[in-house]
């Protein structure tokens, strides 16, 4: 059996990506013996953005979110997700 190198600890996804761009996975894993991984709690990567909207729209969003007892940023993400899905269905 091949001697495997110890798996390094990564501080970020970006650091891990850079590492795997220059390293061979077969030096760290037995490729023909897959391991089970639980990814149920994995959160998708996110990106912070700045979005300029009219103050009245911002106030309306906050009011709608408050009525539904949801943080307004979560409401914006849900609305965007729904609209994006709707647009993809139109072009498909």
trRosetta pair geometry for C-beta under 8 A, 3 or more apart (Angstrom, degrees):
i j d omega theta_ij theta_ji phi_ij phi_ji
1 30 7.8 -32 -158 -100 103 128
2 30 7.5 157 52 -99 105 85
4 27 6.9 133 -146 161 63 43
4 28 5.9 87 -172 -144 103 25
4 29 7.1 82 -137 -59 135 14
4 30 7.1 -83 -68 -47 134 77
5 27 5.0 19 7 147 117 96
5 28 5.4 -52 63 -88 92 72
7 28 5.6 93 -89 -165 78 118
8 19 6.7 -142 59 -142 136 155
10 13 7.6 84 134 -86 136 21
10 15 4.8 170 -160 92 96 110
10 16 4.1 7 -131 -65 169 93
10 19 6.8 -118 -94 0 118 144
11 15 5.3 61 49 12 79 157
12 15 4.7 102 56 4 80 100
12 16 7.1 -144 97 -2 46 86
13 16 5.6 -58 -152 39 35 111
13 17 6.2 40 151 -24 69 103
13 45 6.6 -78 30 -93 168 126
14 17 5.6 -49 -147 32 32 114
14 18 6.6 31 155 -17 63 104
15 18 5.9 -54 -151 35 31 110
15 19 6.5 36 150 -23 63 106
16 19 5.5 -53 -151 32 34 116
16 20 6.5 23 158 -12 67 106
17 20 6.2 -64 -149 41 28 102
17 21 6.5 38 152 -30 64 103
18 21 5.7 -49 -153 22 33 118
18 22 7.3 0 161 5 62 107
19 22 6.8 -89 -167 47 29 89
19 23 5.7 -15 161 11 72 127
20 23 5.9 -74 -118 54 35 93
20 25 7.1 22 -140 -67 100 92
23 27 6.8 -101 178 50 94 126
23 28 7.4 46 145 -20 124 125
24 27 4.9 87 81 -7 93 104
24 28 7.9 163 98 2 57 88
25 28 5.8 -76 -158 48 47 100
25 29 5.4 -18 166 30 89 112
25 31 7.0 96 112 -85 105 102
26 29 6.8 -74 -112 63 29 72
26 31 5.5 -33 -104 -35 85 121
29 35 7.9 -114 -145 -2 113 112
30 33 4.3 11 105 38 117 109
38 41 7.5 38 130 12 97 90
39 42 4.3 -18 -173 -10 82 131
43 46 7.7 -37 144 -22 107 105
53 57 4.6 -96 157 82 115 131
53 58 5.6 142 89 -54 110 86
54 57 4.6 93 63 3 84 103
54 58 7.1 -150 97 -5 45 86
55 58 5.4 -53 -150 36 36 116
55 59 6.3 37 153 -19 68 104
56 59 5.7 -52 -147 37 32 112
56 60 6.3 35 153 -20 64 106
57 60 5.6 -53 -147 37 31 113
57 61 6.3 36 153 -21 64 104
58 61 5.8 -53 -150 34 29 113
58 62 6.5 27 154 -17 63 106
59 62 5.8 -55 -149 37 31 111
59 63 6.3 30 153 -19 65 108
60 63 5.7 -56 -147 37 31 111
60 64 6.2 30 156 -17 66 107
61 64 5.9 -56 -146 38 28 109
61 65 6.1 26 157 -16 65 110
61 72 5.1 89 136 -161 98 114
61 75 6.4 164 -171 93 88 127
61 76 6.4 21 -158 -70 137 95
62 65 5.8 -57 -144 40 28 111
62 66 6.1 32 155 -23 64 108
62 72 4.9 -38 -98 -81 57 146
63 66 5.7 -53 -146 34 28 113
63 67 6.5 31 154 -21 62 104
64 67 5.8 -56 -152 33 30 112
64 68 6.6 9 156 -1 65 109
64 72 7.8 99 68 -119 81 87
64 75 6.4 152 104 179 104 157
65 68 6.0 -69 -150 48 31 99
65 70 5.0 -103 -158 79 80 80
65 71 6.4 -25 177 137 134 16
65 72 3.9 -151 10 -90 165 64
65 74 7.4 123 -139 60 121 84
65 75 4.2 -128 -94 -13 102 148
66 69 7.3 28 -173 -78 33 38
66 72 7.7 -10 -38 -65 72 96
68 75 6.9 122 60 -95 134 122
70 74 5.2 -116 170 83 100 120
70 75 5.1 118 105 -60 122 95
70 78 7.8 -19 160 2 154 142
71 74 4.5 87 67 5 89 107
71 75 7.1 -158 94 -9 46 85
72 75 5.3 -51 -149 35 39 116
72 76 6.4 44 152 -23 68 99
73 76 5.6 -46 -149 31 36 113
73 77 6.6 37 151 -18 64 102
74 77 5.7 -54 -151 36 34 112
74 78 6.4 35 151 -19 66 104
75 78 5.7 -53 -148 36 33 111
75 79 6.3 33 154 -19 66 106
76 79 5.8 -55 -147 38 30 111
76 80 6.2 29 155 -18 65 108
77 80 5.8 -54 -144 39 29 110
77 81 6.1 33 156 -22 64 108
78 81 5.7 -55 -147 36 29 113
78 82 6.4 30 155 -19 64 105
79 82 5.9 -54 -149 35 29 110
79 83 6.3 23 156 -14 64 109
80 83 5.8 -60 -146 41 30 108
80 84 6.1 30 157 -20 67 109
81 84 5.8 -55 -144 36 27 110
81 85 6.3 28 157 -18 63 107
82 85 5.9 -58 -151 36 28 110
82 86 6.3 30 152 -21 64 109
83 86 5.5 -53 -148 36 32 116
83 87 6.4 32 154 -19 65 104
84 87 5.8 -55 -150 35 32 110
84 88 6.5 32 153 -19 65 104
85 88 5.8 -54 -149 35 32 110
85 89 6.5 34 153 -21 65 104
86 89 5.9 -55 -153 32 30 112
86 90 6.8 33 149 -22 62 104
87 90 5.6 -52 -154 30 36 115
87 91 6.7 19 156 -8 68 106
88 91 6.2 -64 -147 43 33 99
88 92 6.2 41 155 -35 67 108
89 92 5.8 -51 -144 24 30 117
